[in-house]
């Protein structure tokens, strides 16, 4: 009797496989471009990453019997990318997940069970291959070399209260840390020496209320801070002197309710993730809104659920943490340089 049941299940599996094989091929998906036609395209959605599932062929047996897929993202917070690898702090896993796009696999920074982290939050890296990770539980910045080995701890001994987003200025060799519950930005050398801090709790210029993320303009060394509970972005010079601010509480584009991840592209535009609006917004150098990308949802491209961190690489590729959808969404900003380098692809977007 048991043998008969097994044969029936196997027959059902084969029938389902045959049914799937006979289905017509799907039409290629059209590119998702922002803003929508007829306006000139400026940002294109590329794809999303969820973890090991992206590199595994899920067959009919997996679907029926529920084969476990390990190392998928659980609760991503921040993202960094370099050398065809995407590094993601995952607070749900208590580790940094590393997606290797060349090898098509996912692993953990430091090896399985050796991540040395309790609550990994902000993450950034340097040209020599080092990865810096803010640990909100250990109240430190943990440093790994280009092999994934742990090499240093920064801030040990009470210097940090709740390190969240971090940024690196390679020209100055500085590490900027948004110490959220201290309502301050704390500055270290990339070798670990504490240099200075700026900010305190408050609502006036130069003061913060739970700053969450920070970015550095590589051209000017100005420091951009998501001053989350003051609903604004504040900009400082390299030494922490207030320069300007933009944004205020509101429910329209250009306003904020919970600004988070922040970054700058090669043309000087500022990108700010707005977690409540489920989008990211683009501003010009004067802080004027240019456009926004995203709405609430879980579908393909431009739909977010509580986004958090953001990173823009040297090629203007934009990585956005889509926290509750458990994925990283990747976009391409169509800079003037990119248009010149990719004329045929850009023409395709113009004709969409």
Secondary structure, DSSP 8 states (H G I E B T S, - for coil): -HHHHHHHHHHHHHHHHHHHHTS---------EES-TTS---EEEEEEE-BGGGGS---HHHHHHT----SB-SSEEEEEEETTEEEEEETTTTEEEEEETTTTEEEETTSTT----SSEEEEEE-TTS-EEEEETTTTEEEEE-TTS-EEEEESTTTT-SSEEEEEEETTTTEEEEEEGGGTEEEEEETTS-EEEEE--BSSSTT-BSSEEEEEE-TTT--EEEEEGGGTEEEEE-TTS-EEEEE--B-SSTT-BSSEEEEEE-TTS-EEEEETTTTEEEEE-TTS-EEEEE-EE-SSSSSEESSEEEEEE-TT-EEEEEEGGGTEEEEEEE--HHHHHH-HHHHHHHHT-
